[in-house]
Amino acid sequence: LYWPEEEDGDRDKSPTLMWIFKKLSILARREAARTPKNPLKRSCIFKFLGAIAVDLGKDRVKPYLSTIISPLHRELNSTYAEQDPTLKNLSQEIIELLKKLVGLETFALAFSAVQKEASHKRGIRKQKKAMQAVANPDIAARKKLKKHKNKIEAKKRKIEFLRPDYKAKKKRSHILKEFTEAE
């Protein structure tokens, strides 16, 4: 972890609580994106966030509430198929703990702010992807072909897993080369 720098560049100042919460949130997000099957860091981070929230108390936790809720919200709304149910339960427990700690109204405001921010970021990413498809149609076409190819391969792997005696035919890669050369 890097320490927050002051404007004049000194590193003598100790990290603030907000900085620690943000760094932990980033760590949880990275682990969820890169290694979703390994929930160790996220569970430790969630437990730490819950413990600090309880230790801070009702009034002192309010400024940090949306920062604490953000990684929990991401975990609750995850669409990952092989998601660890204990991690989802832990995040739900901490959400309930925060509700009781700060009150339903304050929690609802913070939670809705986190939801709005997440949906806004999702919308921006979707819009950027659509703009990219219009600006560079050849790249978009290649991505679409790759996605389709990966989908077919995943279907074949699933069939092979369900029926071990079945062997799916492997496509020859020269078909894609001919397609790209034709353009």
Secondary structure, DSSP 8 states (H G I E B T S, - for coil): ------TT----S---HHHHHHHHHHHHHHHHHH-TT--HHHHHHHHHHHHHHHHH-HHHHGGGHHHHHHHHHHHHT---TT--HHHHHHHHHHHHHHHHHH-HHHHHHHHHHHHHHHHHHHHHHHHHHHHHHHH-HHHHHHHHHHHHHHHHHHHHHHHHHH-TT-------THHHHHHHHH-
